[in-house]
Amino acid sequence: MLAPAEIYKGIAFIRIGLLPADQQEKIKSSIKQDRVIKILIGNTLAEDCVQYHDYKKWFAEAFPAQVIASSSITPLGARQPMELIP
């Protein structure tokens, strides 16, 4: 699931260390290191941040959506459409 953005001084970002474990492992091994940034939040330096637009792009590539063709789905209990005879 796509993590929500944190926003600090107008910068939308995520912290890698706060992502679900599966995403942490994948992002650490696949994202370019120049995309990992440091943000000083108050007196704390967050060293594992990724701008949200970069995270969303990475997420879409790492977890591609699976599309199911609607023509192959029939709800349970539904009848197949009847053919009309003229």
CYANA upper distance limits for C-alpha pairs under 8 A (distance plus 0.5 A):
  2 LEU  CA     56 LYS  CA      8.00
  2 LEU  CA     59 PHE  CA      7.67
  3 ALA  CA     14 ILE  CA      8.02
  3 ALA  CA     19 LEU  CA      7.45
  4 PRO  CA     14 ILE  CA      7.99
  5 ALA  CA     12 ALA  CA      6.21
  5 ALA  CA     13 PHE  CA      5.84
  5 ALA  CA     14 ILE  CA      6.03
  5 ALA  CA     52 TYR  CA      6.71
  6 GLU  CA     11 ILE  CA      8.47
  6 GLU  CA     12 ALA  CA      6.10
  6 GLU  CA     13 PHE  CA      5.82
  6 GLU  CA     14 ILE  CA      6.38
  7 ILE  CA     11 ILE  CA      5.80
  7 ILE  CA     12 ALA  CA      4.93
  7 ILE  CA     13 PHE  CA      6.80
  8 TYR  CA     12 ALA  CA      7.27
  8 TYR  CA     41 ILE  CA      8.01
 11 ILE  CA     51 GLN  CA      7.85
 12 ALA  CA     51 GLN  CA      6.44
 12 ALA  CA     52 TYR  CA      5.83
 12 ALA  CA     53 HIS  CA      8.44
 13 PHE  CA     49 CYS  CA      6.83
 13 PHE  CA     50 VAL  CA      5.96
 13 PHE  CA     51 GLN  CA      4.67
 13 PHE  CA     52 TYR  CA      4.81
 13 PHE  CA     53 HIS  CA      8.38
 13 PHE  CA     55 TYR  CA      8.38
 14 ILE  CA     18 LEU  CA      8.25
 14 ILE  CA     19 LEU  CA      8.42
 14 ILE  CA     49 CYS  CA      6.06
 14 ILE  CA     50 VAL  CA      6.02
 14 ILE  CA     51 GLN  CA      7.01
 14 ILE  CA     52 TYR  CA      6.58
 14 ILE  CA     55 TYR  CA      7.92
 15 ARG  CA     19 LEU  CA      7.35
 15 ARG  CA     46 ALA  CA      8.20
 15 ARG  CA     48 ASP  CA      6.01
 15 ARG  CA     49 CYS  CA      4.96
 15 ARG  CA     50 VAL  CA      7.00
 16 ILE  CA     24 GLN  CA      6.39
 16 ILE  CA     27 ILE  CA      8.18
 16 ILE  CA     28 LYS  CA      8.43
 16 ILE  CA     48 ASP  CA      6.01
 16 ILE  CA     49 CYS  CA      6.59
 16 ILE  CA     50 VAL  CA      7.77
 17 GLY  CA     24 GLN  CA      7.20
 17 GLY  CA     48 ASP  CA      7.35
 19 LEU  CA     23 GLN  CA      6.60
 19 LEU  CA     24 GLN  CA      6.24
 20 PRO  CA     24 GLN  CA      6.73
 21 ALA  CA     25 GLU  CA      6.81
 22 ASP  CA     26 LYS  CA      6.86
 23 GLN  CA     27 ILE  CA      6.35
 24 GLN  CA     28 LYS  CA      6.52
 25 GLU  CA     29 SER  CA      6.93
 26 LYS  CA     30 SER  CA      6.54
 26 LYS  CA     62 ALA  CA      8.19
 27 ILE  CA     31 ILE  CA      5.88
 27 ILE  CA     58 TRP  CA      8.26
 31 ILE  CA     35 ARG  CA      7.53
 31 ILE  CA     58 TRP  CA      7.68
 32 LYS  CA     36 VAL  CA      7.99
 35 ARG  CA     50 VAL  CA      6.55
 35 ARG  CA     51 GLN  CA      7.99
 35 ARG  CA     54 ASP  CA      7.76
 36 VAL  CA     47 GLU  CA      8.25
 36 VAL  CA     48 ASP  CA      6.55
 36 VAL  CA     49 CYS  CA      6.01
 36 VAL  CA     50 VAL  CA      5.49
 36 VAL  CA     51 GLN  CA      8.35
 37 ILE  CA     47 GLU  CA      6.84
 37 ILE  CA     48 ASP  CA      6.87
 37 ILE  CA     49 CYS  CA      5.60
 37 ILE  CA     50 VAL  CA      6.39
 37 ILE  CA     51 GLN  CA      8.18
 38 LYS  CA     45 LEU  CA      7.15
 38 LYS  CA     46 ALA  CA      6.01
 38 LYS  CA     47 GLU  CA      4.82
 38 LYS  CA     48 ASP  CA      6.91
 38 LYS  CA     49 CYS  CA      6.50
 39 ILE  CA     45 LEU  CA      6.30
 39 ILE  CA     46 ALA  CA      5.71
 39 ILE  CA     47 GLU  CA      7.10
 39 ILE  CA     49 CYS  CA      7.60
 40 LEU  CA     44 THR  CA      6.21
 40 LEU  CA     45 LEU  CA      4.91
 40 LEU  CA     46 ALA  CA      6.65
 41 ILE  CA     45 LEU  CA      6.62
 41 ILE  CA     46 ALA  CA      7.51
 50 VAL  CA     54 ASP  CA      7.11
 50 VAL  CA     55 TYR  CA      6.72
 51 GLN  CA     55 TYR  CA      6.80
 52 TYR  CA     56 LYS  CA      6.59
 53 HIS  CA     57 LYS  CA      6.79
 54 ASP  CA     58 TRP  CA      6.63
 55 TYR  CA     59 PHE  CA      6.46
 56 LYS  CA     60 ALA  CA      6.71
 57 LYS  CA     61 GLU  CA      6.99
 58 TRP  CA     62 ALA  CA      6.50
 59 PHE  CA     63 PHE  CA      6.20
 59 PHE  CA     64 PRO  CA      8.31
 60 ALA  CA     64 PRO  CA      5.86
 60 ALA  CA     65 ALA  CA      8.09
 68 ILE  CA     72 SER  CA      8.15
 69 ALA  CA     73 ILE  CA      7.77
 74 THR  CA     78 ALA  CA      7.04
 74 THR  CA     80 GLN  CA      8.30
